[in-house]
Amino acid sequence: MSNKQASFYQSVDRNFEKAAAFTKHPKGLLEQIKVCNAVYQMNFPVKIGSTYQVIEAYRVQHSHHRLPTKGGIRFSHLVNSEEVKALATLMTYKCALVDVPFGGAKGGVRISPREYTPEQLEKITRRYTVELVRKNFIGPGVDVPAPDYGTGAREMAWILDTYQQLRNGELDSAACVTGKPVAQNGINGRTEATGRGVFYGLREFFNYPEDCKKVGMKPGIEGKTMVIQGLGNVGYYTGAISIEEGGVKVIGVSELEGTIYSEEGIDIVKLGKYRKETGSILNFPGTKTLANRDDWVSMECDILVPAALESQINKSNAKKVKAKIIAEAANGPVTADAELILLAKGIVIIPDMYLNAGGVTVSYFEWLKNLSHVRYGRIEKRFDQNSYVNIVSAVEKLTGKSIGMKEKNFLTRGADEVDLVRSGLEETMVEAYRQIRETYKRKKNVTDLRTAAFITAINKVASDYLALGVFP
Ligand code: GLU
């Protein structure tokens, strides 16, 4: 191993090649799957204060084997062409793995959002959208952006509004972007979706005694300890839901300002409020601050959750990892070099393309909702509710007993949109893990979950290309 660190894109490439070697697809087909189909780099001027700034931005469509292409938009001063390409590539495999019928894409705007006012950010977002429309890089059947690092529902609302101004009267225009505010054609449950998906994925891992045994752990997620790097949208909901619904103990949290620790466990919801008020996680009651911010990597715990940016666990710090499982909530948090070190140490990595697929899964539900022009649950909720009431009443009549109002209300409830979204997400995460395990068991020399996930995804994309007749 040389001293040079593999870049994010190189890491994705190496992981692809490792997995591709286990498949029997022709070389040309594998090459077509691997490359980015369209890379659009733009530079546009935006007036900030009294001066013009030239903003560098990208949209990359990795694969058109299914349309539209899909993936978030990142606002960060680290954005560059290679990064967006790597992220777009991962989207293709992510969508294939969880059976979301999209090709992969990703966008990036090279700005540090904290340095701009909301009005300036709106100007930049709207101008970026105009560029996408101009080049036909956005549309319900073409390419559908969503939030990513540094963006959220607010930016998606600006994108939608700009798109609709330019495409007045387009019937399905609401489906041109996902992750929108619920009041503006969004869907209940999208904000928490990635974190909730991470929780479902982890819970599924712990449901298999055989998988837990590999890392010397007892089955069941309850009581497991967790350290989270990054308290953004993904880290926050992963922690909050894992505590609330899984009985996990979060013992460490790391953010830009430092890393905190508590053996008793940290209440993530309270920590989130505290950070909003004080601007920092440091000195949160009941916690200690570690000497170095980077010490999150060496904290002893069952599950380490990198939930921020790529390449956070790399050749320089991988040796220090003491966790038994790395749960990749972020995209590409472990470099290919670090992976070799971690696997040699017997650490299990639950890969990003599976574990953080909850976001795009619920984006898919939002897109379907927009295309069908009806809220989930609207048609069947009352019918279901009335049927359940009839069943309960019949049981009461037959037994001559009443079950009481509280139970009755619980048993006869019809599903709301958020219930259906969660149910669809849970099913998706459970089924995708089953598929990864199946590949893992079937392929003799595959020894890690990332390779198994990659093989599963590559096979699906390959069969789509073959069905299209592109490779006779
Ligand atoms: N940015 C998220 C991801 O990396 C979500 C993408 C989407 O919803 O399209 O998966």
Residues whose N, C-alpha, C, O or C-beta is under 5 A from the ligand:
A	BS01	LIG	K70 G71 G72 V144 A146 P147 D148 N356 G359 V360 S363
